[in-house]
Amino acid sequence: MRSVDIAQLVTEVTALLETATSETGQLAREEFVGTAADGMVTATVSGAKELLDVSVAARAPRTVDNITLGEAVVEAVRAAEALADERRAEIMSGLRLGGVDVDTFLADPMSLVPRGRDGR
């Protein structure tokens, strides 16, 4: 059974937090643009998922009803948010703690705990 070096783990956590803070700060300043399937609506969100802009094609109010237009706005916003989520996942996949990627650690914090031969 391997032992856990607490000092090393604290150093890694500190470095991880600094990196994560820097990366998420940059992500929050990035902009992501999503478009509805019909192409008449685009939405822009920040990496923090703040809605920054919605653009509706001039022809849209003449060619679709209000409900359909509303659905297109939602679709465009969700598409932009999905791009922001993909970028966040990309950033997180590069972060490691104790040799374990952060997503795995968050899903199973015990992944850093040494296990005996029988896996318990």
C-alpha positions in Angstrom: 0.0 0.0 0.0 1.5 3.3 -1.0 1.4 6.3 1.4 0.1 9.7 0.6 2.5 12.6 0.8 0.3 15.3 2.3 2.9 18.0 1.7 3.1 17.1 -2.0 -0.7 16.9 -2.2 -1.1 20.4 -0.7 1.5 21.8 -3.1 -0.4 20.2 -6.0 -3.7 21.5 -4.8 -2.3 25.0 -4.5 -0.9 24.9 -8.0 -4.1 23.4 -9.3 -6.2 26.2 -7.7 -4.0 28.9 -9.2 -4.2 27.3 -12.6 -7.9 26.8 -12.4 -8.5 30.3 -11.2 -6.4 31.7 -14.1 -8.0 29.5 -16.7 -11.6 30.1 -15.6 -10.9 33.8 -15.5 -9.8 33.7 -19.1 -12.8 31.5 -19.9 -15.2 34.0 -18.4 -13.8 36.7 -20.8 -14.2 34.5 -23.9 -17.3 34.8 -26.1 -19.2 31.9 -27.7 -21.7 32.3 -30.5 -24.6 29.9 -31.1 -27.0 29.8 -34.0 -30.5 28.4 -34.2 -31.0 25.7 -36.8 -32.9 28.0 -39.1 -30.0 30.5 -39.0 -32.3 33.4 -38.2 -31.2 33.8 -34.6 -27.7 34.0 -33.1 -26.8 34.4 -29.5 -23.5 35.3 -27.8 -22.7 34.2 -24.2 -19.6 34.6 -22.1 -17.6 31.7 -20.8 -19.5 32.4 -17.5 -22.7 31.8 -19.5 -23.8 35.4 -19.3 -26.0 36.3 -22.2 -24.2 39.1 -24.1 -26.2 39.5 -27.3 -29.1 38.1 -29.3 -29.4 38.9 -33.0 -32.6 38.2 -35.0 -32.5 38.4 -38.7 -34.7 41.2 -40.1 -36.9 38.7 -42.0 -37.6 36.5 -38.9 -40.6 38.5 -37.6 -42.2 38.4 -41.0 -41.6 34.7 -41.6 -42.1 32.9 -38.2 -44.6 33.3 -35.4 -43.6 34.6 -32.0 -43.6 31.1 -30.4 -41.3 29.7 -33.0 -39.1 32.8 -32.8 -38.8 32.4 -29.0 -37.9 28.7 -29.5 -35.2 29.8 -31.9 -33.8 32.2 -29.4 -33.6 29.5 -26.8 -32.0 27.1 -29.3 -29.3 29.7 -30.1 -28.6 30.5 -26.5 -28.3 26.8 -25.7 -26.0 26.2 -28.6 -23.7 29.0 -27.4 -23.7 27.7 -23.8 -22.8 24.2 -25.2 -19.8 25.7 -26.8 -18.8 27.3 -23.5 -19.3 24.0 -21.7 -17.1 22.2 -24.3 -14.3 24.8 -23.7 -14.7 24.4 -19.9 -14.4 20.6 -20.2 -11.3 21.1 -22.4 -9.7 23.3 -19.7 -10.7 20.9 -16.9 -9.3 17.8 -18.7 -5.8 19.3 -18.6 -5.9 19.8 -14.8 -4.5 16.9 -12.7 -4.2 16.3 -9.0 -2.2 13.4 -7.6 -1.9 12.0 -11.1 -5.7 12.0 -11.5 -7.5 14.3 -13.8 -9.8 16.8 -11.9 -13.0 15.5 -13.5 -12.3 12.0 -12.2 -11.4 13.3 -8.8 -14.6 15.4 -8.6 -16.6 12.3 -9.7 -14.7 10.0 -7.2 -12.7 11.9 -4.5 -11.5 8.6 -3.2 -9.5 8.1 -6.4 -6.6 9.7 -4.6 -6.8 7.4 -1.6 -4.4 4.4 -1.8 -6.0 1.1 -2.0 -4.8 -2.3 -0.7 -4.2 -5.3 -2.9 -7.8 -6.3 -3.0 -8.9 -2.8 -4.3 -10.6 -1.7 -1.1 
